[in-house]
Amino acid sequence: MAELSEASRKHRTTINNLPESLLLHILSFLMTLDTIKTSLVCRNWRYLWYQIPSLMFDIVPFHSPPYISLCIRPPSHLESFCLHVDCGDDLDIAIVVSWVLYAINSKVIELDLDFNTSSLYYILVEENDETVSEEFKFDFSHLKNSSVRHLRLSRSTICFPSSVSTSDFQSIQSLDLCNLIISDSDVDQAVKSCVNLEYLAIQHCRVSNHLEIYSLKLKQCHIGCVYPNSYMESSMLVIYAPNLQIIHIDDVLIKKCILKESPDLVFAQVRYYHIVLLSYESWCNLMSSLAYTKYLIVQNMYFGKAELLKLFDTEEDALQCYKFKNLRHLQLLSGYTGNNVIGICSFLEHSHTLESLVINYCDDSDEEDNNDEDSDEEDNDDEDNADEDIDDEEGVTEDYISRPVTLHIPRLRHVTMNNYRGSQEELYILGLLKIHQVVLEEVVAIPEQTGDTKLMPFPLWRASDCQ
């Protein structure tokens, strides 16, 4: 036993016995200043941090400036450089620029810059009805002929060179703009100068009232929490990206959203956490732009209204606004009010290519309260008044539901009803699916969770039981 114990001690693995590549991988998850401290743990580790390809600095507060670390680190290839600055007015902007240039000169591939400080970050202050702003200005010309492929810029402004060549920024494939105030010309210049751009995200930004994105190579686009400088009836978002495959649109306070000619669109998500932000007209335009998407996640907002408007002949062929020609998979975020049920029924009648359907129950009572508060504060236009008149018609929901329904969904295999409660409206939707036998395999219910208890899914209907 003593011999075995001695042999096991000789062959046991300690952290010092790990391969250097594995140690570097572990250390890459630490903030750089913490990684440097590990050089004191072991003599063999003294210069190990020099080889780490990822540097991360989170300066809160400004006690340990990274330029000391960068001065002693020999120049070497960097995969990523992350700099989050949150400090006081004593920061020298020239030093910040030197850090960024160090990363760029080290052939960095991923650059993540966040300037959250009173002297660098734009501060909006109301002084005599005038807006005063201070901001760190990121000079885009620093990226000329660089190796940067992925750029994330937060809480700053962008300064473009006066003359830009299409080959200056051809390395950039991904651009993520967050917490910025940007103009249409900023976005236009960024997209046009990054000729190989495949991913674009604009989130939590204030933009001009007419935002246009034109890109021939763009494949993914995420527009979230974007607001115009002043909400105007003429505000518009136009995306022309013929090779676009994935798009997310979340809480975009713009009157009209248009997606032009995207026949290769595979995935689309449209979510508005505050329904009052999206008008019926804007919703119609947006849904018609998604005609060719294969996978859609969307809220059941105006589908019922569109059906009723057509039913009452107040709008010619309203259903054309969401004629999805290639839709395979649908996640519908919906409640079960009268309009919601009508919207679900309408979707079932007009989605002939659907293969799977998920109905995620969400309580929209809060959203309805927001709508009520908003209607108290603002005057509704004629179109809104027309919609409300239709919604208030007594017996409209009952008359619509009692009419004959024809479902033709030959490829529908699975239906999942999340947060299932067994309400009368849910049973009506289930009844439609059972009567018409359009589901080829099964309808599954995932019960609503109560407290910490998670209930298991169970089948509501199976095709095999009918054979």
Contacts in CASP RR format, 6 or more apart in sequence:
PFRMAT RR
TARGET T0000
AUTHOR 0000-0000-0000
METHOD contacts of the structure
MODEL  1
MAELSEASRKHRTTINNLPESLLLHILSFLMTLDTIKTSLVCRNWRYLWY
QIPSLMFDIVPFHSPPYISLCIRPPSHLESFCLHVDCGDDLDIAIVVSWV
LYAINSKVIELDLDFNTSSLYYILVEENDETVSEEFKFDFSHLKNSSVRH
LRLSRSTICFPSSVSTSDFQSIQSLDLCNLIISDSDVDQAVKSCVNLEYL
AIQHCRVSNHLEIYSLKLKQCHIGCVYPNSYMESSMLVIYAPNLQIIHID
DVLIKKCILKESPDLVFAQVRYYHIVLLSYESWCNLMSSLAYTKYLIVQN
MYFGKAELLKLFDTEEDALQCYKFKNLRHLQLLSGYTGNNVIGICSFLEH
SHTLESLVINYCDDSDEEDNNDEDSDEEDNDDEDNADEDIDDEEGVTEDY
ISRPVTLHIPRLRHVTMNNYRGSQEELYILGLLKIHQVVLEEVVAIPEQT
GDTKLMPFPLWRASDCQ
15 23 0 8 1.000
16 42 0 8 1.000
16 44 0 8 1.000
18 26 0 8 1.000
20 48 0 8 1.000
20 51 0 8 1.000
23 45 0 8 1.000
23 48 0 8 1.000
24 48 0 8 1.000
24 51 0 8 1.000
24 52 0 8 1.000
24 53 0 8 1.000
27 35 0 8 1.000
27 38 0 8 1.000
27 48 0 8 1.000
27 49 0 8 1.000
27 52 0 8 1.000
28 35 0 8 1.000
28 52 0 8 1.000
28 53 0 8 1.000
28 54 0 8 1.000
30 38 0 8 1.000
30 56 0 8 1.000
31 56 0 8 1.000
31 57 0 8 1.000
31 58 0 8 1.000
32 49 0 8 1.000
32 52 0 8 1.000
32 55 0 8 1.000
32 56 0 8 1.000
32 57 0 8 1.000
32 66 0 8 1.000
32 69 0 8 1.000
33 57 0 8 1.000
33 64 0 8 1.000
33 66 0 8 1.000
33 69 0 8 1.000
35 49 0 8 1.000
35 52 0 8 1.000
36 49 0 8 1.000
36 69 0 8 1.000
38 45 0 8 1.000
38 48 0 8 1.000
38 49 0 8 1.000
39 45 0 8 1.000
39 46 0 8 1.000
39 47 0 8 1.000
39 48 0 8 1.000
39 49 0 8 1.000
49 73 0 8 1.000
50 73 0 8 1.000
50 74 0 8 1.000
50 76 0 8 1.000
51 76 0 8 1.000
53 76 0 8 1.000
53 77 0 8 1.000
53 78 0 8 1.000
53 79 0 8 1.000
53 80 0 8 1.000
54 78 0 8 1.000
54 79 0 8 1.000
54 80 0 8 1.000
54 81 0 8 1.000
54 82 0 8 1.000
55 66 0 8 1.000
55 78 0 8 1.000
55 80 0 8 1.000
55 81 0 8 1.000
55 82 0 8 1.000
55 103 0 8 1.000
56 80 0 8 1.000
56 82 0 8 1.000
57 66 0 8 1.000
57 82 0 8 1.000
57 83 0 8 1.000
57 84 0 8 1.000
57 85 0 8 1.000
57 99 0 8 1.000
58 84 0 8 1.000
58 86 0 8 1.000
59 65 0 8 1.000
59 66 0 8 1.000
59 83 0 8 1.000
59 84 0 8 1.000
59 85 0 8 1.000
59 86 0 8 1.000
59 87 0 8 1.000
60 84 0 8 1.000
60 86 0 8 1.000
60 87 0 8 1.000
61 86 0 8 1.000
61 87 0 8 1.000
61 88 0 8 1.000
62 85 0 8 1.000
62 87 0 8 1.000
62 88 0 8 1.000
62 90 0 8 1.000
62 91 0 8 1.000
65 95 0 8 1.000
66 83 0 8 1.000
66 99 0 8 1.000
67 95 0 8 1.000
67 98 0 8 1.000
67 99 0 8 1.000
70 99 0 8 1.000
70 102 0 8 1.000
75 105 0 8 1.000
75 106 0 8 1.000
76 106 0 8 1.000
77 106 0 8 1.000
77 107 0 8 1.000
78 103 0 8 1.000
78 106 0 8 1.000
78 107 0 8 1.000
78 108 0 8 1.000
78 109 0 8 1.000
79 108 0 8 1.000
79 109 0 8 1.000
79 110 0 8 1.000
80 108 0 8 1.000
80 109 0 8 1.000
80 110 0 8 1.000
80 111 0 8 1.000
80 112 0 8 1.000
81 103 0 8 1.000
81 106 0 8 1.000
81 108 0 8 1.000
81 110 0 8 1.000
81 111 0 8 1.000
81 112 0 8 1.000
82 112 0 8 1.000
83 96 0 8 1.000
83 99 0 8 1.000
83 100 0 8 1.000
83 103 0 8 1.000
83 112 0 8 1.000
83 113 0 8 1.000
83 114 0 8 1.000
84 112 0 8 1.000
84 114 0 8 1.000
84 116 0 8 1.000
85 91 0 8 1.000
85 96 0 8 1.000
85 114 0 8 1.000
85 115 0 8 1.000
85 116 0 8 1.000
85 117 0 8 1.000
85 120 0 8 1.000
86 116 0 8 1.000
86 117 0 8 1.000
87 117 0 8 1.000
88 117 0 8 1.000
88 118 0 8 1.000
88 119 0 8 1.000
89 117 0 8 1.000
89 118 0 8 1.000
89 119 0 8 1.000
91 117 0 8 1.000
91 119 0 8 1.000
91 120 0 8 1.000
93 119 0 8 1.000
93 120 0 8 1.000
93 136 0 8 1.000
96 115 0 8 1.000
96 120 0 8 1.000
96 136 0 8 1.000
97 139 0 8 1.000
97 142 0 8 1.000
100 111 0 8 1.000
100 113 0 8 1.000
100 142 0 8 1.000
101 142 0 8 1.000
103 111 0 8 1.000
104 111 0 8 1.000
104 142 0 8 1.000
104 143 0 8 1.000
104 146 0 8 1.000
104 147 0 8 1.000
104 148 0 8 1.000
107 146 0 8 1.000
107 147 0 8 1.000
108 146 0 8 1.000
108 147 0 8 1.000
108 148 0 8 1.000
109 147 0 8 1.000
109 148 0 8 1.000
109 149 0 8 1.000
109 150 0 8 1.000
110 148 0 8 1.000
110 149 0 8 1.000
110 150 0 8 1.000
111 148 0 8 1.000
111 150 0 8 1.000
111 151 0 8 1.000
111 152 0 8 1.000
112 152 0 8 1.000
113 138 0 8 1.000
113 152 0 8 1.000
113 153 0 8 1.000
113 154 0 8 1.000
113 156 0 8 1.000
114 152 0 8 1.000
114 154 0 8 1.000
114 155 0 8 1.000
115 121 0 8 1.000
115 136 0 8 1.000
115 154 0 8 1.000
115 155 0 8 1.000
115 156 0 8 1.000
116 154 0 8 1.000
116 155 0 8 1.000
117 136 0 8 1.000
118 134 0 8 1.000
119 134 0 8 1.000
120 134 0 8 1.000
120 135 0 8 1.000
120 136 0 8 1.000
120 155 0 8 1.000
120 156 0 8 1.000
121 134 0 8 1.000
121 135 0 8 1.000
121 136 0 8 1.000
121 155 0 8 1.000
121 156 0 8 1.000
122 133 0 8 1.000
122 134 0 8 1.000
122 135 0 8 1.000
122 155 0 8 1.000
122 156 0 8 1.000
122 157 0 8 1.000
122 181 0 8 1.000
123 132 0 8 1.000
123 133 0 8 1.000
123 134 0 8 1.000
124 131 0 8 1.000
124 132 0 8 1.000
124 133 0 8 1.000
125 131 0 8 1.000
125 132 0 8 1.000
133 181 0 8 1.000
135 155 0 8 1.000
135 156 0 8 1.000
135 157 0 8 1.000
135 181 0 8 1.000
136 155 0 8 1.000
136 156 0 8 1.000
136 157 0 8 1.000
137 156 0 8 1.000
137 157 0 8 1.000
137 158 0 8 1.000
137 159 0 8 1.000
138 153 0 8 1.000
138 156 0 8 1.000
138 157 0 8 1.000
138 158 0 8 1.000
138 159 0 8 1.000
139 159 0 8 1.000
140 158 0 8 1.000
140 159 0 8 1.000
140 160 0 8 1.000
140 161 0 8 1.000
140 169 0 8 1.000
140 190 0 8 1.000
140 193 0 8 1.000
141 159 0 8 1.000
141 160 0 8 1.000
141 161 0 8 1.000
143 151 0 8 1.000
143 168 0 8 1.000
143 169 0 8 1.000
143 171 0 8 1.000
143 172 0 8 1.000
144 161 0 8 1.000
144 168 0 8 1.000
144 169 0 8 1.000
145 167 0 8 1.000
145 168 0 8 1.000
145 171 0 8 1.000
146 169 0 8 1.000
146 171 0 8 1.000
147 171 0 8 1.000
148 171 0 8 1.000
148 172 0 8 1.000
149 171 0 8 1.000
149 172 0 8 1.000
149 173 0 8 1.000
149 174 0 8 1.000
150 172 0 8 1.000
150 173 0 8 1.000
150 174 0 8 1.000
150 176 0 8 1.000
151 172 0 8 1.000
151 174 0 8 1.000
151 175 0 8 1.000
151 176 0 8 1.000
152 176 0 8 1.000
152 178 0 8 1.000
153 176 0 8 1.000
153 177 0 8 1.000
153 178 0 8 1.000
153 180 0 8 1.000
154 177 0 8 1.000
154 178 0 8 1.000
154 179 0 8 1.000
154 180 0 8 1.000
155 178 0 8 1.000
155 179 0 8 1.000
155 180 0 8 1.000
156 180 0 8 1.000
157 180 0 8 1.000
157 181 0 8 1.000
157 182 0 8 1.000
158 177 0 8 1.000
158 180 0 8 1.000
158 182 0 8 1.000
158 186 0 8 1.000
158 190 0 8 1.000
160 186 0 8 1.000
160 189 0 8 1.000
160 190 0 8 1.000
160 193 0 8 1.000
161 168 0 8 1.000
164 189 0 8 1.000
164 192 0 8 1.000
164 193 0 8 1.000
166 192 0 8 1.000
166 193 0 8 1.000
166 195 0 8 1.000
167 195 0 8 1.000
168 193 0 8 1.000
169 193 0 8 1.000
169 194 0 8 1.000
169 195 0 8 1.000
170 194 0 8 1.000
170 195 0 8 1.000
170 196 0 8 1.000
171 196 0 8 1.000
172 194 0 8 1.000
172 196 0 8 1.000
172 197 0 8 1.000
173 194 0 8 1.000
173 196 0 8 1.000
173 197 0 8 1.000
173 198 0 8 1.000
173 199 0 8 1.000
174 197 0 8 1.000
174 198 0 8 1.000
174 199 0 8 1.000
174 200 0 8 1.000
175 190 0 8 1.000
175 191 0 8 1.000
175 194 0 8 1.000
175 197 0 8 1.000
175 199 0 8 1.000
175 200 0 8 1.000
175 201 0 8 1.000
176 199 0 8 1.000
176 200 0 8 1.000
176 201 0 8 1.000
176 203 0 8 1.000
177 190 0 8 1.000
177 201 0 8 1.000
177 202 0 8 1.000
177 203 0 8 1.000
177 205 0 8 1.000
178 201 0 8 1.000
178 203 0 8 1.000
178 204 0 8 1.000
178 205 0 8 1.000
179 203 0 8 1.000
179 204 0 8 1.000
179 205 0 8 1.000
180 205 0 8 1.000
180 206 0 8 1.000
181 205 0 8 1.000
181 206 0 8 1.000
181 229 0 8 1.000
182 202 0 8 1.000
182 205 0 8 1.000
182 206 0 8 1.000
182 207 0 8 1.000
182 208 0 8 1.000
183 207 0 8 1.000
183 208 0 8 1.000
184 207 0 8 1.000
184 208 0 8 1.000
184 210 0 8 1.000
184 211 0 8 1.000
184 212 0 8 1.000
187 202 0 8 1.000
187 207 0 8 1.000
187 211 0 8 1.000
187 212 0 8 1.000
187 213 0 8 1.000
188 212 0 8 1.000
188 213 0 8 1.000
188 214 0 8 1.000
191 197 0 8 1.000
191 200 0 8 1.000
191 213 0 8 1.000
191 214 0 8 1.000
191 215 0 8 1.000
191 218 0 8 1.000
192 214 0 8 1.000
195 217 0 8 1.000
196 217 0 8 1.000
197 215 0 8 1.000
197 217 0 8 1.000
197 218 0 8 1.000
198 217 0 8 1.000
198 218 0 8 1.000
198 219 0 8 1.000
198 220 0 8 1.000
199 218 0 8 1.000
199 219 0 8 1.000
199 220 0 8 1.000
199 221 0 8 1.000
200 213 0 8 1.000
200 215 0 8 1.000
200 218 0 8 1.000
200 220 0 8 1.000
200 221 0 8 1.000
200 222 0 8 1.000
201 221 0 8 1.000
201 222 0 8 1.000
201 223 0 8 1.000
202 222 0 8 1.000
202 223 0 8 1.000
202 224 0 8 1.000
202 226 0 8 1.000
203 222 0 8 1.000
203 223 0 8 1.000
203 224 0 8 1.000
203 225 0 8 1.000
203 226 0 8 1.000
204 224 0 8 1.000
204 225 0 8 1.000
204 226 0 8 1.000
205 225 0 8 1.000
205 226 0 8 1.000
205 227 0 8 1.000
206 226 0 8 1.000
206 227 0 8 1.000
206 228 0 8 1.000
206 229 0 8 1.000
207 226 0 8 1.000
207 227 0 8 1.000
207 228 0 8 1.000
207 229 0 8 1.000
208 228 0 8 1.000
208 229 0 8 1.000
209 228 0 8 1.000
209 229 0 8 1.000
209 230 0 8 1.000
209 232 0 8 1.000
209 234 0 8 1.000
209 235 0 8 1.000
209 236 0 8 1.000
210 234 0 8 1.000
210 235 0 8 1.000
210 236 0 8 1.000
210 238 0 8 1.000
211 226 0 8 1.000
211 228 0 8 1.000
211 236 0 8 1.000
211 237 0 8 1.000
211 238 0 8 1.000
211 254 0 8 1.000
212 237 0 8 1.000
212 238 0 8 1.000
212 239 0 8 1.000
212 240 0 8 1.000
213 221 0 8 1.000
213 237 0 8 1.000
213 238 0 8 1.000
213 239 0 8 1.000
213 240 0 8 1.000
213 241 0 8 1.000
214 240 0 8 1.000
214 241 0 8 1.000
215 240 0 8 1.000
215 241 0 8 1.000
216 241 0 8 1.000
216 242 0 8 1.000
216 243 0 8 1.000
217 243 0 8 1.000
218 241 0 8 1.000
218 243 0 8 1.000
218 244 0 8 1.000
219 241 0 8 1.000
219 243 0 8 1.000
219 244 0 8 1.000
219 245 0 8 1.000
219 246 0 8 1.000
220 244 0 8 1.000
220 245 0 8 1.000
220 246 0 8 1.000
220 247 0 8 1.000
221 239 0 8 1.000
221 241 0 8 1.000
221 244 0 8 1.000
221 246 0 8 1.000
221 247 0 8 1.000
221 248 0 8 1.000
222 247 0 8 1.000
222 248 0 8 1.000
222 250 0 8 1.000
223 237 0 8 1.000
223 239 0 8 1.000
223 247 0 8 1.000
223 248 0 8 1.000
223 249 0 8 1.000
223 250 0 8 1.000
223 252 0 8 1.000
224 248 0 8 1.000
224 249 0 8 1.000
224 250 0 8 1.000
224 251 0 8 1.000
224 252 0 8 1.000
225 250 0 8 1.000
225 251 0 8 1.000
225 252 0 8 1.000
226 237 0 8 1.000
226 251 0 8 1.000
226 252 0 8 1.000
226 253 0 8 1.000
226 254 0 8 1.000
227 253 0 8 1.000
227 254 0 8 1.000
228 235 0 8 1.000
228 253 0 8 1.000
228 254 0 8 1.000
231 253 0 8 1.000
231 255 0 8 1.000
232 255 0 8 1.000
233 255 0 8 1.000
234 255 0 8 1.000
235 253 0 8 1.000
235 254 0 8 1.000
235 255 0 8 1.000
235 256 0 8 1.000
236 254 0 8 1.000
236 255 0 8 1.000
236 256 0 8 1.000
236 257 0 8 1.000
236 258 0 8 1.000
237 252 0 8 1.000
237 254 0 8 1.000
237 256 0 8 1.000
237 257 0 8 1.000
237 258 0 8 1.000
238 258 0 8 1.000
238 260 0 8 1.000
239 247 0 8 1.000
239 258 0 8 1.000
239 259 0 8 1.000
239 260 0 8 1.000
239 262 0 8 1.000
240 260 0 8 1.000
240 261 0 8 1.000
241 262 0 8 1.000
242 261 0 8 1.000
242 262 0 8 1.000
242 263 0 8 1.000
242 264 0 8 1.000
243 264 0 8 1.000
244 259 0 8 1.000
244 262 0 8 1.000
244 264 0 8 1.000
244 265 0 8 1.000
245 264 0 8 1.000
245 265 0 8 1.000
245 266 0 8 1.000
245 267 0 8 1.000
246 265 0 8 1.000
246 266 0 8 1.000
246 267 0 8 1.000
246 268 0 8 1.000
247 259 0 8 1.000
247 262 0 8 1.000
247 265 0 8 1.000
247 267 0 8 1.000
247 268 0 8 1.000
247 269 0 8 1.000
248 268 0 8 1.000
248 269 0 8 1.000
249 257 0 8 1.000
249 268 0 8 1.000
249 269 0 8 1.000
249 270 0 8 1.000
249 271 0 8 1.000
249 286 0 8 1.000
250 269 0 8 1.000
250 270 0 8 1.000
250 271 0 8 1.000
250 272 0 8 1.000
250 273 0 8 1.000
251 271 0 8 1.000
251 272 0 8 1.000
251 273 0 8 1.000
251 274 0 8 1.000
251 277 0 8 1.000
252 272 0 8 1.000
252 277 0 8 1.000
252 278 0 8 1.000
253 277 0 8 1.000
254 282 0 8 1.000
255 279 0 8 1.000
255 281 0 8 1.000
255 282 0 8 1.000
256 281 0 8 1.000
256 282 0 8 1.000
256 285 0 8 1.000
257 282 0 8 1.000
257 285 0 8 1.000
257 286 0 8 1.000
257 289 0 8 1.000
258 285 0 8 1.000
258 286 0 8 1.000
258 289 0 8 1.000
259 265 0 8 1.000
259 286 0 8 1.000
259 289 0 8 1.000
259 290 0 8 1.000
260 289 0 8 1.000
262 289 0 8 1.000
262 292 0 8 1.000
263 292 0 8 1.000
264 292 0 8 1.000
265 290 0 8 1.000
265 292 0 8 1.000
265 293 0 8 1.000
265 294 0 8 1.000
266 293 0 8 1.000
266 294 0 8 1.000
266 295 0 8 1.000
267 293 0 8 1.000
267 294 0 8 1.000
267 295 0 8 1.000
267 296 0 8 1.000
268 290 0 8 1.000
268 293 0 8 1.000
268 295 0 8 1.000
268 296 0 8 1.000
268 297 0 8 1.000
268 298 0 8 1.000
269 296 0 8 1.000
269 297 0 8 1.000
269 298 0 8 1.000
270 286 0 8 1.000
270 290 0 8 1.000
270 296 0 8 1.000
270 297 0 8 1.000
270 298 0 8 1.000
270 299 0 8 1.000
271 297 0 8 1.000
271 298 0 8 1.000
271 299 0 8 1.000
271 333 0 8 1.000
272 278 0 8 1.000
272 299 0 8 1.000
272 301 0 8 1.000
274 367 0 8 1.000
274 370 0 8 1.000
275 299 0 8 1.000
275 301 0 8 1.000
275 364 0 8 1.000
275 367 0 8 1.000
275 370 0 8 1.000
275 371 0 8 1.000
276 370 0 8 1.000
276 371 0 8 1.000
276 374 0 8 1.000
278 301 0 8 1.000
280 302 0 8 1.000
280 305 0 8 1.000
280 383 0 8 1.000
280 384 0 8 1.000
280 387 0 8 1.000
281 383 0 8 1.000
283 301 0 8 1.000
283 302 0 8 1.000
283 321 0 8 1.000
284 302 0 8 1.000
284 306 0 8 1.000
284 318 0 8 1.000
284 321 0 8 1.000
284 322 0 8 1.000
285 321 0 8 1.000
287 298 0 8 1.000
287 321 0 8 1.000
287 322 0 8 1.000
288 320 0 8 1.000
288 321 0 8 1.000
288 322 0 8 1.000
288 323 0 8 1.000
290 296 0 8 1.000
290 324 0 8 1.000
291 323 0 8 1.000
291 324 0 8 1.000
291 325 0 8 1.000
291 326 0 8 1.000
292 325 0 8 1.000
292 326 0 8 1.000
293 324 0 8 1.000
293 326 0 8 1.000
293 327 0 8 1.000
294 326 0 8 1.000
294 327 0 8 1.000
294 328 0 8 1.000
294 329 0 8 1.000
295 327 0 8 1.000
295 328 0 8 1.000
295 329 0 8 1.000
295 330 0 8 1.000
296 324 0 8 1.000
296 327 0 8 1.000
296 329 0 8 1.000
296 330 0 8 1.000
296 331 0 8 1.000
297 330 0 8 1.000
297 331 0 8 1.000
297 333 0 8 1.000
298 330 0 8 1.000
298 331 0 8 1.000
298 332 0 8 1.000
298 333 0 8 1.000
299 332 0 8 1.000
299 333 0 8 1.000
299 334 0 8 1.000
300 332 0 8 1.000
300 333 0 8 1.000
300 334 0 8 1.000
300 335 0 8 1.000
300 340 0 8 1.000
300 343 0 8 1.000
300 344 0 8 1.000
300 347 0 8 1.000
303 322 0 8 1.000
303 342 0 8 1.000
303 343 0 8 1.000
303 344 0 8 1.000
303 346 0 8 1.000
303 347 0 8 1.000
304 339 0 8 1.000
304 340 0 8 1.000
304 342 0 8 1.000
304 343 0 8 1.000
304 346 0 8 1.000
305 339 0 8 1.000
305 387 0 8 1.000
305 390 0 8 1.000
305 391 0 8 1.000
306 315 0 8 1.000
306 318 0 8 1.000
306 319 0 8 1.000
306 321 0 8 1.000
306 322 0 8 1.000
306 343 0 8 1.000
306 346 0 8 1.000
307 318 0 8 1.000
307 319 0 8 1.000
307 342 0 8 1.000
307 343 0 8 1.000
307 345 0 8 1.000
307 346 0 8 1.000
307 400 0 8 1.000
308 339 0 8 1.000
308 342 0 8 1.000
308 390 0 8 1.000
308 391 0 8 1.000
308 396 0 8 1.000
308 400 0 8 1.000
309 315 0 8 1.000
309 318 0 8 1.000
309 386 0 8 1.000
309 387 0 8 1.000
309 390 0 8 1.000
310 317 0 8 1.000
310 318 0 8 1.000
310 319 0 8 1.000
311 400 0 8 1.000
312 390 0 8 1.000
314 386 0 8 1.000
314 390 0 8 1.000
319 346 0 8 1.000
319 350 0 8 1.000
322 350 0 8 1.000
323 350 0 8 1.000
324 350 0 8 1.000
324 351 0 8 1.000
324 353 0 8 1.000
325 353 0 8 1.000
326 353 0 8 1.000
327 351 0 8 1.000
327 353 0 8 1.000
327 354 0 8 1.000
328 353 0 8 1.000
328 354 0 8 1.000
328 355 0 8 1.000
328 356 0 8 1.000
328 411 0 8 1.000
329 354 0 8 1.000
329 355 0 8 1.000
329 356 0 8 1.000
329 357 0 8 1.000
330 347 0 8 1.000
330 351 0 8 1.000
330 354 0 8 1.000
330 356 0 8 1.000
330 357 0 8 1.000
330 358 0 8 1.000
331 358 0 8 1.000
331 360 0 8 1.000
332 344 0 8 1.000
332 347 0 8 1.000
332 357 0 8 1.000
332 358 0 8 1.000
332 359 0 8 1.000
332 360 0 8 1.000
333 360 0 8 1.000
333 362 0 8 1.000
334 340 0 8 1.000
334 343 0 8 1.000
334 344 0 8 1.000
334 359 0 8 1.000
334 360 0 8 1.000
334 361 0 8 1.000
334 362 0 8 1.000
335 361 0 8 1.000
335 362 0 8 1.000
335 363 0 8 1.000
335 364 0 8 1.000
336 361 0 8 1.000
336 423 0 8 1.000
336 425 0 8 1.000
336 426 0 8 1.000
337 364 0 8 1.000
338 397 0 8 1.000
338 425 0 8 1.000
339 391 0 8 1.000
339 397 0 8 1.000
340 364 0 8 1.000
340 425 0 8 1.000
341 397 0 8 1.000
341 401 0 8 1.000
341 425 0 8 1.000
341 428 0 8 1.000
341 429 0 8 1.000
342 397 0 8 1.000
342 400 0 8 1.000
342 401 0 8 1.000
344 359 0 8 1.000
344 429 0 8 1.000
345 400 0 8 1.000
345 401 0 8 1.000
345 405 0 8 1.000
345 429 0 8 1.000
345 432 0 8 1.000
348 405 0 8 1.000
348 407 0 8 1.000
348 409 0 8 1.000
348 432 0 8 1.000
348 433 0 8 1.000
348 438 0 8 1.000
349 405 0 8 1.000
349 406 0 8 1.000
349 407 0 8 1.000
351 409 0 8 1.000
352 408 0 8 1.000
352 409 0 8 1.000
352 410 0 8 1.000
353 411 0 8 1.000
354 409 0 8 1.000
354 411 0 8 1.000
354 412 0 8 1.000
355 411 0 8 1.000
355 412 0 8 1.000
355 413 0 8 1.000
355 414 0 8 1.000
356 412 0 8 1.000
356 413 0 8 1.000
356 414 0 8 1.000
356 415 0 8 1.000
356 416 0 8 1.000
357 412 0 8 1.000
357 414 0 8 1.000
357 415 0 8 1.000
357 416 0 8 1.000
358 415 0 8 1.000
358 416 0 8 1.000
358 418 0 8 1.000
359 415 0 8 1.000
359 416 0 8 1.000
359 417 0 8 1.000
359 418 0 8 1.000
359 429 0 8 1.000
360 418 0 8 1.000
360 419 0 8 1.000
361 417 0 8 1.000
361 418 0 8 1.000
361 419 0 8 1.000
361 420 0 8 1.000
361 421 0 8 1.000
361 426 0 8 1.000
361 448 0 8 1.000
362 419 0 8 1.000
380 388 0 8 1.000
390 396 0 8 1.000
401 428 0 8 1.000
405 432 0 8 1.000
405 436 0 8 1.000
406 436 0 8 1.000
407 432 0 8 1.000
407 433 0 8 1.000
407 436 0 8 1.000
407 438 0 8 1.000
408 438 0 8 1.000
409 438 0 8 1.000
410 438 0 8 1.000
411 440 0 8 1.000
412 438 0 8 1.000
412 439 0 8 1.000
412 440 0 8 1.000
413 439 0 8 1.000
413 440 0 8 1.000
413 441 0 8 1.000
414 439 0 8 1.000
414 441 0 8 1.000
414 442 0 8 1.000
414 443 0 8 1.000
414 444 0 8 1.000
415 433 0 8 1.000
415 439 0 8 1.000
415 442 0 8 1.000
415 443 0 8 1.000
415 444 0 8 1.000
416 443 0 8 1.000
416 444 0 8 1.000
416 445 0 8 1.000
416 446 0 8 1.000
416 457 0 8 1.000
417 426 0 8 1.000
417 429 0 8 1.000
417 430 0 8 1.000
417 443 0 8 1.000
417 444 0 8 1.000
417 445 0 8 1.000
417 446 0 8 1.000
417 460 0 8 1.000
418 446 0 8 1.000
419 446 0 8 1.000
419 447 0 8 1.000
419 448 0 8 1.000
419 449 0 8 1.000
420 426 0 8 1.000
420 445 0 8 1.000
420 446 0 8 1.000
420 447 0 8 1.000
420 448 0 8 1.000
420 460 0 8 1.000
421 447 0 8 1.000
421 448 0 8 1.000
422 445 0 8 1.000
430 443 0 8 1.000
430 460 0 8 1.000
430 461 0 8 1.000
433 439 0 8 1.000
433 443 0 8 1.000
433 461 0 8 1.000
434 443 0 8 1.000
434 461 0 8 1.000
437 463 0 8 1.000
437 466 0 8 1.000
439 461 0 8 1.000
439 463 0 8 1.000
440 463 0 8 1.000
441 462 0 8 1.000
441 463 0 8 1.000
442 459 0 8 1.000
442 460 0 8 1.000
442 461 0 8 1.000
442 462 0 8 1.000
442 463 0 8 1.000
443 459 0 8 1.000
443 460 0 8 1.000
443 461 0 8 1.000
443 462 0 8 1.000
444 457 0 8 1.000
444 458 0 8 1.000
444 459 0 8 1.000
444 460 0 8 1.000
445 457 0 8 1.000
445 458 0 8 1.000
445 459 0 8 1.000
445 460 0 8 1.000
446 455 0 8 1.000
446 457 0 8 1.000
447 455 0 8 1.000
447 456 0 8 1.000
447 457 0 8 1.000
447 458 0 8 1.000
449 455 0 8 1.000
END
